[in-house]
Amino acid sequence: MKNRVTGLGGFFFKTKEPNKIKDWYATHLGLNTDQYGCTFWWKDKEGNDCSTQWSPMNEDTEYFRPSTATFMMNFRVENLVELLQVLKKEGVTVVGEIEEYSYGKFGWILDPDGNKLELWEPIDKAFLQ
């Protein structure tokens, strides 16, 4: 498999007051925040629109389970189904089932420290509509 990870899709972290922290980042760092955090837009090497998400989440979120970490990284991938098959054969722990939305497919794995990593096969244009 040539390209496993093509970029950082997002960084999610737990905080006591997500709205307060979004306001702080908007005020002091100029992030254009909304209910999800901040979306950064960029172009890939072919000139396609791509996005990376920065998202503060409530400290009691269950989304990171089974990891106990206070953060989760999301990596952009090209072929999620194939990649998860390869990773499984390599002995990597796959968590849950693939979920599909208008903006892409998602799968999850655990790294050796037990951190949950989200893998995203994106359809960035869905965010532009």
Secondary structure as GFF3:
##gff-version 3
##sequence-region A 1 129
A	DSSP	beta_strand	5	15	.	.	.	ID=ss1
A	DSSP	alpha_helix	18	29	.	.	.	ID=ss2
A	DSSP	beta_strand	33	34	.	.	.	ID=ss3
A	DSSP	beta_strand	37	43	.	.	.	ID=ss4
A	DSSP	beta_strand	49	58	.	.	.	ID=ss5
A	DSSP	beta_strand	71	77	.	.	.	ID=ss6
A	DSSP	alpha_helix	80	89	.	.	.	ID=ss7
A	DSSP	beta_strand	93	101	.	.	.	ID=ss8
A	DSSP	beta_strand	104	110	.	.	.	ID=ss9
A	DSSP	beta_strand	116	122	.	.	.	ID=ss10
A	DSSP	alpha_helix	125	128	.	.	.	ID=ss11
###
